[in-house]
Amino acid sequence: MRRGVGKVLAAVVLVAAMVPRLRGLAASGLTNYGAIGLTRLALAALPQDDPERMRVRAFFQEAMSAGSGSTSTMRLLAFVDLLEGRGQEALELYASYAPEGSLSVLDWYQLGRAQALAGDRVGQIDAWRKAGYLQGLLDVEALCRGEGDLLCTRQAAEAAIATDPHEVWGYLHLGAAYDAWGDPVTARAWYARAMEVAPASAFPAMLMGWSYANEGDLESAEAWYQRSIEIDPSAAHPHYEYGVLLWRLGDRDGARLEMGMAVALLPAYGYQLRIADLFLREGLPCDAAQLYLDWLLIDPRSTEAQARAVEAESACEAADGSMPESPWMPRDPR
Protein backbone atom coordinates (compact mmCIF):
# COMPACT_ATOMS: atom_id res chain seq x y z
CA MET A 1 0.00 0.00 0.00
CA ARG A 2 2.89 2.38 0.80
CA ARG A 3 4.27 1.65 -2.66
CA GLY A 4 0.87 2.53 -4.11
CA VAL A 5 0.76 5.86 -2.26
CA GLY A 6 4.25 6.60 -3.52
CA LYS A 7 3.08 5.96 -7.06
CA VAL A 8 0.17 8.36 -6.56
CA LEU A 9 2.51 11.12 -5.43
CA ALA A 10 4.90 10.29 -8.25
CA ALA A 11 2.05 10.62 -10.71
CA VAL A 12 1.14 14.02 -9.27
CA VAL A 13 4.76 15.12 -9.51
CA LEU A 14 4.90 14.00 -13.16
CA VAL A 15 1.66 15.84 -13.92
CA ALA A 16 3.07 18.99 -12.38
CA ALA A 17 6.35 18.53 -14.25
CA MET A 18 4.43 18.98 -17.50
CA VAL A 19 3.95 22.60 -16.50
CA PRO A 20 7.15 24.16 -15.11
CA ARG A 21 5.42 26.74 -12.95
CA LEU A 22 3.70 23.95 -10.97
CA ARG A 23 6.81 21.95 -10.07
CA GLY A 24 7.22 23.69 -6.75
CA LEU A 25 3.71 22.71 -5.69
CA ALA A 26 4.27 18.96 -6.07
CA ALA A 27 5.63 18.45 -2.57
CA SER A 28 5.45 15.17 -0.69
CA GLY A 29 2.53 14.64 1.66
CA LEU A 30 -0.10 16.00 -0.72
CA THR A 31 -3.65 15.34 0.41
CA ASN A 32 -6.33 14.18 -2.04
CA TYR A 33 -7.57 17.76 -2.17
CA GLY A 34 -4.07 19.04 -2.92
CA ALA A 35 -3.48 16.45 -5.62
CA ILE A 36 -6.84 17.20 -7.21
CA GLY A 37 -6.14 20.92 -7.17
CA LEU A 38 -2.70 20.41 -8.66
CA THR A 39 -4.11 18.17 -11.38
CA ARG A 40 -6.75 20.78 -12.23
CA LEU A 41 -4.06 23.44 -12.58
CA ALA A 42 -1.87 21.22 -14.74
CA LEU A 43 -4.68 20.31 -17.13
CA ALA A 44 -5.91 23.89 -17.29
CA ALA A 45 -2.45 24.97 -18.42
CA LEU A 46 -2.37 22.48 -21.31
CA PRO A 47 -4.15 23.17 -24.62
CA GLN A 48 -7.20 21.00 -25.25
CA ASP A 49 -5.50 19.15 -28.13
CA ASP A 50 -2.15 18.68 -26.35
CA PRO A 51 -1.17 14.98 -26.33
CA GLU A 52 0.22 15.46 -22.82
CA ARG A 53 -3.36 15.52 -21.55
CA MET A 54 -3.68 11.80 -22.26
CA ARG A 55 -0.42 11.17 -20.40
CA VAL A 56 -2.08 12.57 -17.29
CA ARG A 57 -4.60 9.75 -17.29
CA ALA A 58 -1.87 7.20 -18.08
CA PHE A 59 0.12 8.30 -15.03
CA PHE A 60 -2.85 7.82 -12.73
CA GLN A 61 -3.76 4.50 -14.33
CA GLU A 62 -0.26 3.27 -13.57
CA ALA A 63 -0.60 4.50 -10.00
CA MET A 64 -3.99 2.79 -9.77
CA SER A 65 -2.44 -0.54 -10.77
CA ALA A 66 0.45 -0.16 -8.35
CA GLY A 67 -1.87 0.78 -5.52
CA SER A 68 -4.12 -2.25 -6.02
CA GLY A 69 -7.10 -0.06 -6.77
CA SER A 70 -6.80 2.21 -3.77
CA THR A 71 -9.60 4.70 -3.19
CA SER A 72 -7.13 7.60 -3.21
CA THR A 73 -5.90 6.74 -6.67
CA MET A 74 -9.43 6.09 -7.88
CA ARG A 75 -10.42 9.58 -6.81
CA LEU A 76 -7.62 11.14 -8.82
CA LEU A 77 -8.25 9.07 -11.93
CA ALA A 78 -12.00 9.75 -11.74
CA PHE A 79 -11.25 13.44 -11.33
CA VAL A 80 -9.13 13.42 -14.49
CA ASP A 81 -12.01 11.74 -16.34
CA LEU A 82 -14.40 14.43 -15.08
CA LEU A 83 -12.10 17.23 -16.19
CA GLU A 84 -11.93 15.64 -19.62
CA GLY A 85 -15.70 15.22 -19.85
CA ARG A 86 -15.69 11.42 -19.52
CA GLY A 87 -18.60 11.07 -17.12
CA GLN A 88 -19.35 7.41 -17.87
CA GLU A 89 -15.73 6.39 -17.25
CA ALA A 90 -15.76 8.22 -13.92
CA LEU A 91 -18.99 6.45 -12.93
CA GLU A 92 -17.47 3.08 -13.72
CA LEU A 93 -14.46 3.87 -11.56
CA TYR A 94 -16.62 4.76 -8.58
CA ALA A 95 -18.70 1.60 -9.08
CA SER A 96 -15.59 -0.60 -9.30
CA TYR A 97 -13.36 0.81 -6.59
CA ALA A 98 -15.47 2.62 -4.03
CA PRO A 99 -18.16 0.89 -1.96
CA GLU A 100 -20.91 3.38 -1.10
CA GLY A 101 -20.03 3.39 2.59
CA SER A 102 -16.48 4.56 1.84
CA LEU A 103 -17.45 7.64 -0.17
CA SER A 104 -16.65 11.04 1.30
CA VAL A 105 -18.53 14.30 0.78
CA LEU A 106 -16.03 15.16 -1.96
CA ASP A 107 -16.66 11.78 -3.61
CA TRP A 108 -20.44 12.29 -3.61
CA TYR A 109 -19.96 15.74 -5.11
CA GLN A 110 -17.70 14.37 -7.85
CA LEU A 111 -20.03 11.44 -8.40
CA GLY A 112 -22.89 13.89 -8.94
CA ARG A 113 -20.82 15.67 -11.59
CA ALA A 114 -20.15 12.33 -13.27
CA GLN A 115 -23.88 11.51 -13.23
CA ALA A 116 -24.61 14.89 -14.83
CA LEU A 117 -22.07 14.27 -17.61
CA ALA A 118 -23.60 10.84 -18.18
CA GLY A 119 -27.08 12.40 -18.44
CA ASP A 120 -28.47 10.81 -15.27
CA ARG A 121 -30.26 13.64 -13.45
CA VAL A 122 -31.82 11.30 -10.88
CA GLY A 123 -28.40 9.95 -9.97
CA GLN A 124 -26.98 13.46 -9.85
CA ILE A 125 -29.68 14.61 -7.47
CA ASP A 126 -29.19 11.58 -5.21
CA ALA A 127 -25.41 12.04 -5.11
CA TRP A 128 -25.58 15.74 -4.33
CA ARG A 129 -28.21 15.13 -1.66
CA LYS A 130 -25.75 12.76 0.02
CA ALA A 131 -23.01 15.35 -0.42
CA GLY A 132 -25.23 17.99 1.19
CA TYR A 133 -24.62 20.20 -1.83
CA LEU A 134 -27.60 22.54 -1.50
CA GLN A 135 -26.67 25.08 -4.18
CA GLY A 136 -26.07 22.33 -6.71
CA LEU A 137 -29.51 20.88 -6.03
CA LEU A 138 -31.12 24.29 -6.46
CA ASP A 139 -29.24 24.78 -9.73
CA VAL A 140 -30.43 21.38 -11.00
CA GLU A 141 -34.00 22.27 -10.02
CA ALA A 142 -33.85 25.55 -11.94
CA LEU A 143 -32.38 23.76 -14.96
CA CYS A 144 -35.04 21.06 -14.91
CA ARG A 145 -37.80 23.65 -14.47
CA GLY A 146 -36.50 25.57 -17.48
CA GLU A 147 -36.58 22.35 -19.52
CA GLY A 148 -40.12 21.53 -18.39
CA ASP A 149 -39.01 18.32 -16.66
CA LEU A 150 -41.57 18.26 -13.85
CA LEU A 151 -40.39 15.09 -12.13
CA CYS A 152 -36.75 16.18 -12.04
CA THR A 153 -37.77 19.62 -10.79
CA ARG A 154 -39.75 18.20 -7.91
CA GLN A 155 -37.06 15.67 -6.98
CA ALA A 156 -34.32 18.31 -6.92
CA ALA A 157 -36.36 20.80 -4.88
CA GLU A 158 -37.45 18.14 -2.39
CA ALA A 159 -33.83 16.97 -2.08
CA ALA A 160 -32.79 20.57 -1.37
CA ILE A 161 -35.40 20.82 1.38
CA ALA A 162 -34.27 17.49 2.86
CA THR A 163 -30.65 18.67 2.74
CA ASP A 164 -31.42 21.79 4.77
CA PRO A 165 -35.02 22.19 6.02
CA HIS A 166 -34.11 25.60 7.44
CA GLU A 167 -32.97 27.03 4.09
CA VAL A 168 -35.78 28.99 2.45
CA TRP A 169 -34.73 28.60 -1.17
CA GLY A 170 -35.77 24.95 -1.49
CA TYR A 171 -39.35 25.86 -0.58
CA LEU A 172 -39.31 28.88 -2.90
CA HIS A 173 -37.97 26.87 -5.83
CA LEU A 174 -40.61 24.19 -5.34
CA GLY A 175 -43.34 26.82 -5.14
CA ALA A 176 -42.06 28.51 -8.29
CA ALA A 177 -42.13 25.14 -10.04
CA TYR A 178 -45.80 24.62 -9.17
CA ASP A 179 -46.55 28.15 -10.38
CA ALA A 180 -44.83 27.30 -13.66
CA TRP A 181 -46.94 24.13 -13.91
CA GLY A 182 -50.15 26.15 -13.57
CA ASP A 183 -50.93 25.12 -9.97
CA PRO A 184 -50.83 28.42 -8.03
CA VAL A 185 -52.71 27.01 -5.02
CA THR A 186 -49.99 24.44 -4.30
CA ALA A 187 -47.35 27.03 -5.12
CA ARG A 188 -48.70 29.41 -2.50
CA ALA A 189 -48.79 26.63 0.07
CA TRP A 190 -45.03 26.23 -0.41
CA TYR A 191 -44.51 29.99 -0.22
CA ALA A 192 -46.44 29.96 3.07
CA ARG A 193 -44.12 27.21 4.34
CA ALA A 194 -41.18 29.37 3.28
CA MET A 195 -42.55 32.28 5.31
CA GLU A 196 -42.66 30.04 8.38
CA VAL A 197 -39.07 28.92 7.80
CA ALA A 198 -37.71 32.42 7.11
CA PRO A 199 -40.10 35.11 8.43
CA ALA A 200 -37.47 37.83 7.94
CA SER A 201 -37.06 37.08 4.23
CA ALA A 202 -38.90 39.28 1.74
CA PHE A 203 -38.92 36.68 -1.01
CA PRO A 204 -41.78 34.38 0.07
CA ALA A 205 -44.18 37.32 0.23
CA MET A 206 -42.81 38.68 -3.05
CA LEU A 207 -43.45 35.35 -4.79
CA MET A 208 -46.95 35.31 -3.30
CA GLY A 209 -47.46 38.66 -5.02
CA TRP A 210 -45.99 37.38 -8.28
CA SER A 211 -48.28 34.34 -8.15
CA TYR A 212 -51.40 36.47 -7.70
CA ALA A 213 -50.25 38.94 -10.38
CA ASN A 214 -49.68 36.09 -12.80
CA GLU A 215 -53.22 34.91 -12.11
CA GLY A 216 -54.64 38.39 -12.72
CA ASP A 217 -55.55 39.20 -9.09
CA LEU A 218 -53.71 42.52 -9.04
CA GLU A 219 -55.25 43.74 -5.78
CA SER A 220 -53.97 40.73 -3.85
CA ALA A 221 -50.65 40.99 -5.66
CA GLU A 222 -50.23 44.61 -4.58
CA ALA A 223 -50.92 43.75 -0.94
CA TRP A 224 -48.30 40.97 -0.99
CA TYR A 225 -45.69 43.15 -2.69
CA GLN A 226 -46.24 45.86 -0.09
CA ARG A 227 -45.89 43.28 2.67
CA SER A 228 -42.68 42.00 1.09
CA ILE A 229 -41.19 45.49 1.09
CA GLU A 230 -42.28 46.05 4.69
CA ILE A 231 -40.50 42.84 5.73
CA ASP A 232 -37.21 43.91 4.14
CA PRO A 233 -37.04 47.33 2.46
CA SER A 234 -33.42 46.65 1.48
CA ALA A 235 -34.32 43.75 -0.85
CA ALA A 236 -34.19 45.05 -4.42
CA HIS A 237 -36.35 42.58 -6.32
CA PRO A 238 -39.64 43.25 -4.45
CA HIS A 239 -39.30 46.92 -5.40
CA TYR A 240 -38.80 45.98 -9.03
CA GLU A 241 -41.77 43.58 -9.13
CA TYR A 242 -43.98 46.09 -7.33
CA GLY A 243 -42.93 48.76 -9.82
CA VAL A 244 -43.91 46.53 -12.72
CA LEU A 245 -47.29 45.91 -11.08
CA LEU A 246 -47.87 49.63 -10.49
CA TRP A 247 -47.13 50.24 -14.16
CA ARG A 248 -49.81 47.69 -15.05
CA LEU A 249 -52.20 49.47 -12.69
CA GLY A 250 -51.55 52.80 -14.39
CA ASP A 251 -49.57 54.41 -11.53
CA ARG A 252 -46.54 55.24 -13.63
CA ASP A 253 -45.02 57.74 -11.21
CA GLY A 254 -45.22 55.19 -8.41
CA ALA A 255 -43.77 52.58 -10.74
CA ARG A 256 -40.81 54.80 -11.61
CA LEU A 257 -40.02 55.36 -7.95
CA GLU A 258 -40.17 51.65 -7.07
CA MET A 259 -38.13 50.54 -10.07
CA GLY A 260 -35.62 53.30 -9.38
CA MET A 261 -35.31 52.00 -5.81
CA ALA A 262 -34.51 48.52 -7.15
CA VAL A 263 -31.73 49.92 -9.34
CA ALA A 264 -30.34 52.00 -6.48
CA LEU A 265 -30.25 48.97 -4.17
CA LEU A 266 -28.68 46.61 -6.71
CA PRO A 267 -27.20 48.67 -9.56
CA ALA A 268 -25.17 45.86 -11.15
CA TYR A 269 -28.02 43.32 -11.37
CA GLY A 270 -29.35 44.51 -14.72
CA TYR A 271 -32.73 45.99 -13.83
CA GLN A 272 -31.86 48.90 -16.12
CA LEU A 273 -32.12 46.69 -19.20
CA ARG A 274 -35.48 45.23 -18.20
CA ILE A 275 -36.93 48.63 -17.39
CA ALA A 276 -35.49 50.21 -20.53
CA ASP A 277 -37.12 47.47 -22.60
CA LEU A 278 -40.43 48.26 -20.88
CA PHE A 279 -40.08 51.98 -21.55
CA LEU A 280 -39.21 51.34 -25.20
CA ARG A 281 -42.27 49.13 -25.66
CA GLU A 282 -44.44 51.76 -23.97
CA GLY A 283 -43.36 54.53 -26.34
CA LEU A 284 -40.85 56.23 -24.05
CA PRO A 285 -37.64 55.98 -26.12
CA CYS A 286 -35.86 58.88 -24.41
CA ASP A 287 -36.22 57.30 -20.98
CA ALA A 288 -35.17 53.96 -22.45
CA ALA A 289 -32.09 55.45 -24.10
CA GLN A 290 -30.97 56.99 -20.81
CA LEU A 291 -31.23 53.62 -19.05
CA TYR A 292 -29.35 51.77 -21.77
CA LEU A 293 -26.56 54.34 -21.53
CA ASP A 294 -26.57 54.05 -17.74
CA TRP A 295 -26.12 50.30 -18.06
CA LEU A 296 -23.23 50.76 -20.50
CA LEU A 297 -21.38 52.66 -17.79
CA ILE A 298 -21.54 49.45 -15.73
CA ASP A 299 -20.99 47.00 -18.60
CA PRO A 300 -19.40 48.82 -21.56
CA ARG A 301 -18.98 45.55 -23.51
CA SER A 302 -22.69 44.71 -23.57
CA THR A 303 -23.44 44.48 -27.30
CA GLU A 304 -27.12 44.03 -26.48
CA ALA A 305 -27.26 47.34 -24.61
CA GLN A 306 -25.23 49.08 -27.31
CA ALA A 307 -27.64 48.02 -30.05
CA ARG A 308 -30.72 48.92 -28.06
CA ALA A 309 -29.25 52.28 -27.02
CA VAL A 310 -28.79 53.18 -30.69
CA GLU A 311 -32.38 52.12 -31.44
CA ALA A 312 -33.76 54.10 -28.51
CA GLU A 313 -31.69 57.22 -29.26
CA SER A 314 -32.87 57.17 -32.89
CA ALA A 315 -36.49 56.85 -31.77
CA CYS A 316 -35.98 59.66 -29.25
CA GLU A 317 -34.55 61.98 -31.92
CA ALA A 318 -37.39 61.10 -34.30
CA ALA A 319 -39.85 62.09 -31.59
CA ASP A 320 -38.02 65.42 -31.09
CA GLY A 321 -37.48 64.50 -27.47
CA SER A 322 -34.58 64.85 -25.09
CA MET A 323 -33.25 62.38 -22.58
CA PRO A 324 -34.37 63.11 -19.01
CA GLU A 325 -31.98 63.86 -16.19
CA SER A 326 -33.45 60.86 -14.38
CA PRO A 327 -35.93 58.27 -15.65
CA TRP A 328 -37.14 57.76 -12.07
CA MET A 329 -38.56 61.22 -11.41
CA PRO A 330 -42.38 61.62 -11.46
CA ARG A 331 -43.63 63.48 -14.54
CA ASP A 332 -45.91 66.48 -14.70
CA PRO A 333 -49.18 65.05 -16.10
CA ARG A 334 -49.75 68.29 -17.99
C-alpha positions in Angstrom: 0.0 0.0 0.0 2.9 2.4 0.8 4.3 1.6 -2.7 0.9 2.5 -4.1 0.8 5.9 -2.3 4.2 6.6 -3.5 3.1 6.0 -7.1 0.2 8.4 -6.6 2.5 11.1 -5.4 4.9 10.3 -8.3 2.0 10.6 -10.7 1.1 14.0 -9.3 4.8 15.1 -9.5 4.9 14.0 -13.2 1.7 15.8 -13.9 3.1 19.0 -12.4 6.3 18.5 -14.2 4.4 19.0 -17.5 4.0 22.6 -16.5 7.1 24.2 -15.1 5.4 26.7 -12.9 3.7 24.0 -11.0 6.8 21.9 -10.1 7.2 23.7 -6.8 3.7 22.7 -5.7 4.3 19.0 -6.1 5.6 18.4 -2.6 5.4 15.2 -0.7 2.5 14.6 1.7 -0.1 16.0 -0.7 -3.7 15.3 0.4 -6.3 14.2 -2.0 -7.6 17.8 -2.2 -4.1 19.0 -2.9 -3.5 16.4 -5.6 -6.8 17.2 -7.2 -6.1 20.9 -7.2 -2.7 20.4 -8.7 -4.1 18.2 -11.4 -6.7 20.8 -12.2 -4.1 23.4 -12.6 -1.9 21.2 -14.7 -4.7 20.3 -17.1 -5.9 23.9 -17.3 -2.5 25.0 -18.4 -2.4 22.5 -21.3 -4.2 23.2 -24.6 -7.2 21.0 -25.3 -5.5 19.1 -28.1 -2.1 18.7 -26.4 -1.2 15.0 -26.3 0.2 15.5 -22.8 -3.4 15.5 -21.6 -3.7 11.8 -22.3 -0.4 11.2 -20.4 -2.1 12.6 -17.3 -4.6 9.7 -17.3 -1.9 7.2 -18.1 0.1 8.3 -15.0 -2.9 7.8 -12.7 -3.8 4.5 -14.3 -0.3 3.3 -13.6 -0.6 4.5 -10.0 -4.0 2.8 -9.8 -2.4 -0.5 -10.8 0.4 -0.2 -8.4 -1.9 0.8 -5.5 -4.1 -2.3 -6.0 -7.1 -0.1 -6.8 -6.8 2.2 -3.8 -9.6 4.7 -3.2 -7.1 7.6 -3.2 -5.9 6.7 -6.7 -9.4 6.1 -7.9 -10.4 9.6 -6.8 -7.6 11.1 -8.8 -8.2 9.1 -11.9 -12.0 9.7 -11.7 -11.2 13.4 -11.3 -9.1 13.4 -14.5 -12.0 11.7 -16.3 -14.4 14.4 -15.1 -12.1 17.2 -16.2 -11.9 15.6 -19.6 -15.7 15.2 -19.8 -15.7 11.4 -19.5 -18.6 11.1 -17.1 -19.3 7.4 -17.9 -15.7 6.4 -17.2 -15.8 8.2 -13.9 -19.0 6.5 -12.9 -17.5 3.1 -13.7 -14.5 3.9 -11.6 -16.6 4.8 -8.6 -18.7 1.6 -9.1 -15.6 -0.6 -9.3 -13.4 0.8 -6.6 -15.5 2.6 -4.0 -18.2 0.9 -2.0 -20.9 3.4 -1.1 -20.0 3.4 2.6 -16.5 4.6 1.8 -17.5 7.6 -0.2 -16.7 11.0 1.3 -18.5 14.3 0.8 -16.0 15.2 -2.0 -16.7 11.8 -3.6 -20.4 12.3 -3.6 -20.0 15.7 -5.1 -17.7 14.4 -7.9 -20.0 11.4 -8.4 -22.9 13.9 -8.9 -20.8 15.7 -11.6 -20.2 12.3 -13.3 -23.9 11.5 -13.2 -24.6 14.9 -14.8 -22.1 14.3 -17.6 -23.6 10.8 -18.2 -27.1 12.4 -18.4 -28.5 10.8 -15.3 -30.3 13.6 -13.4 -31.8 11.3 -10.9 -28.4 9.9 -10.0 -27.0 13.5 -9.9 -29.7 14.6 -7.5 -29.2 11.6 -5.2 -25.4 12.0 -5.1 -25.6 15.7 -4.3 -28.2 15.1 -1.7 -25.7 12.8 0.0 -23.0 15.4 -0.4 -25.2 18.0 1.2 -24.6 20.2 -1.8 -27.6 22.5 -1.5 -26.7 25.1 -4.2 -26.1 22.3 -6.7 -29.5 20.9 -6.0 -31.1 24.3 -6.5 -29.2 24.8 -9.7 -30.4 21.4 -11.0 -34.0 22.3 -10.0 -33.9 25.5 -11.9 -32.4 23.8 -15.0 -35.0 21.1 -14.9 -37.8 23.6 -14.5 -36.5 25.6 -17.5 -36.6 22.3 -19.5 -40.1 21.5 -18.4 -39.0 18.3 -16.7 -41.6 18.3 -13.9 -40.4 15.1 -12.1 -36.8 16.2 -12.0 -37.8 19.6 -10.8 -39.7 18.2 -7.9 -37.1 15.7 -7.0 -34.3 18.3 -6.9 -36.4 20.8 -4.9 -37.4 18.1 -2.4 -33.8 17.0 -2.1 -32.8 20.6 -1.4 -35.4 20.8 1.4 -34.3 17.5 2.9 -30.6 18.7 2.7 -31.4 21.8 4.8 -35.0 22.2 6.0 -34.1 25.6 7.4 -33.0 27.0 4.1 -35.8 29.0 2.5 -34.7 28.6 -1.2 -35.8 25.0 -1.5 -39.4 25.9 -0.6 -39.3 28.9 -2.9 -38.0 26.9 -5.8 -40.6 24.2 -5.3 -43.3 26.8 -5.1 -42.1 28.5 -8.3 -42.1 25.1 -10.0 -45.8 24.6 -9.2 -46.5 28.1 -10.4 -44.8 27.3 -13.7 -46.9 24.1 -13.9 -50.2 26.1 -13.6 -50.9 25.1 -10.0 -50.8 28.4 -8.0 -52.7 27.0 -5.0 -50.0 24.4 -4.3 -47.3 27.0 -5.1 -48.7 29.4 -2.5 -48.8 26.6 0.1 -45.0 26.2 -0.4 -44.5 30.0 -0.2 -46.4 30.0 3.1 -44.1 27.2 4.3 -41.2 29.4 3.3 -42.6 32.3 5.3 -42.7 30.0 8.4 -39.1 28.9 7.8 -37.7 32.4 7.1 -40.1 35.1 8.4 -37.5 37.8 7.9 -37.1 37.1 4.2 -38.9 39.3 1.7 -38.9 36.7 -1.0 -41.8 34.4 0.1 -44.2 37.3 0.2 -42.8 38.7 -3.0 -43.5 35.4 -4.8 -46.9 35.3 -3.3 -47.5 38.7 -5.0 -46.0 37.4 -8.3 -48.3 34.3 -8.2 -51.4 36.5 -7.7 -50.3 38.9 -10.4 -49.7 36.1 -12.8 -53.2 34.9 -12.1 -54.6 38.4 -12.7 -55.6 39.2 -9.1 -53.7 42.5 -9.0 -55.3 43.7 -5.8 -54.0 40.7 -3.8 -50.6 41.0 -5.7 -50.2 44.6 -4.6 -50.9 43.7 -0.9 -48.3 41.0 -1.0 -45.7 43.1 -2.7 -46.2 45.9 -0.1 -45.9 43.3 2.7 -42.7 42.0 1.1 -41.2 45.5 1.1 -42.3 46.1 4.7 -40.5 42.8 5.7 -37.2 43.9 4.1 -37.0 47.3 2.5 -33.4 46.7 1.5 -34.3 43.7 -0.8 -34.2 45.1 -4.4 -36.4 42.6 -6.3 -39.6 43.2 -4.4 -39.3 46.9 -5.4 -38.8 46.0 -9.0 -41.8 43.6 -9.1 -44.0 46.1 -7.3 -42.9 48.8 -9.8 -43.9 46.5 -12.7 -47.3 45.9 -11.1 -47.9 49.6 -10.5 -47.1 50.2 -14.2 -49.8 47.7 -15.1 -52.2 49.5 -12.7 -51.5 52.8 -14.4 -49.6 54.4 -11.5 -46.5 55.2 -13.6 -45.0 57.7 -11.2 -45.2 55.2 -8.4 -43.8 52.6 -10.7 -40.8 54.8 -11.6 -40.0 55.4 -8.0 -40.2 51.7 -7.1 -38.1 50.5 -10.1 -35.6 53.3 -9.4 -35.3 52.0 -5.8 -34.5 48.5 -7.2 -31.7 49.9 -9.3 -30.3 52.0 -6.5 -30.2 49.0 -4.2 -28.7 46.6 -6.7 -27.2 48.7 -9.6 -25.2 45.9 -11.2 -28.0 43.3 -11.4 -29.4 44.5 -14.7 -32.7 46.0 -13.8 -31.9 48.9 -16.1 -32.1 46.7 -19.2 -35.5 45.2 -18.2 -36.9 48.6 -17.4 -35.5 50.2 -20.5 -37.1 47.5 -22.6 -40.4 48.3 -20.9 -40.1 52.0 -21.6 -39.2 51.3 -25.2 -42.3 49.1 -25.7 -44.4 51.8 -24.0 -43.4 54.5 -26.3 -40.8 56.2 -24.1 -37.6 56.0 -26.1 -35.9 58.9 -24.4 -36.2 57.3 -21.0 -35.2 54.0 -22.4 -32.1 55.5 -24.1 -31.0 57.0 -20.8 -31.2 53.6 -19.1 -29.3 51.8 -21.8 -26.6 54.3 -21.5 -26.6 54.1 -17.7 -26.1 50.3 -18.1 -23.2 50.8 -20.5 -21.4 52.7 -17.8 -21.5 49.4 -15.7 -21.0 47.0 -18.6 -19.4 48.8 -21.6 -19.0 45.5 -23.5 -22.7 44.7 -23.6 -23.4 44.5 -27.3 -27.1 44.0 -26.5 -27.3 47.3 -24.6 -25.2 49.1 -27.3 -27.6 48.0 -30.0 -30.7 48.9 -28.1 -29.3 52.3 -27.0 -28.8 53.2 -30.7 -32.4 52.1 -31.4 -33.8 54.1 -28.5 -31.7 57.2 -29.3 -32.9 57.2 -32.9 -36.5 56.8 -31.8 -36.0 59.7 -29.2 -34.6 62.0 -31.9 -37.4 61.1 -34.3 -39.9 62.1 -31.6 -38.0 65.4 -31.1 -37.5 64.5 -27.5 -34.6 64.9 -25.1 -33.3 62.4 -22.6 -34.4 63.1 -19.0 -32.0 63.9 -16.2 -33.4 60.9 -14.4 -35.9 58.3 -15.7 -37.1 57.8 -12.1 -38.6 61.2 -11.4 -42.4 61.6 -11.5 -43.6 63.5 -14.5 -45.9 66.5 -14.7 -49.2 65.1 -16.1 -49.8 68.3 -18.0 
